[in-house]
Amino acid sequence: CSLVSDGAAALVLTDAETAKAMAKAVKFRAAVQVNDFLPIAARDITRFEGPREAWSRALAEAGLGAVTDLSFVETHDCFTIAELLEYEAMGLTAEGQGARAVLEGWTAADGRLPVNRSGGLKSKGHPIGATGISMHVLTAMQLTGTAGAMQLPKVDLGGIFNMGGAAVANYVSILERA
């Protein structure tokens, strides 16, 4: 479980013309938000349907066929089980096999889809209001080659999944270098 912590993050949003003049510009290729039912009794908590729908819509909006078309993902790993269910929802593994992605090294830096090179929420903490922004900042750092020791060798597209509640409010962004 990630610790709820203090923290802050910031990014600058601008129009495309202004961004072109900046050395570290990235752009949104997709930005999707999907709500699921709030009462857990109204859904199967072991199937992240809201995240699945958010990923499906974001990949379609970005013109991608699968999550493995991305270079990497920053995902909301508030609990270990949530991260494993997210792998299933994003289509990285079949339903019920989220752990396979970790056990077989798929999510490692040199795996088929590196996940949370930042260390995720368990590493940096979970400052509720700043979490989603920090995930976008970390993704932008990867895309602009400024992620230091976390830097992946070749990245073009980064996926971000953030959620509120137990997968009630679900957000997927896909960023690329501008």
Secondary structure, 3 states (H helix, E strand, C coil): CCCECCCCCCCCCCCHHHHHCCCCCEEEEEEEEEECCCCHHHCCCCCCHHHHHHHHHHHHHCCCCCHHHCCEEEECCCCHHHHHHHHHHCCCCCCCCHHHHHHCCCCCCCCCCCECCCCHHHHHCECHHHHHHHHHHHHHHHHCCCCHHHCCCCCCEEEEEEEECCCCEEEEEEEEEC
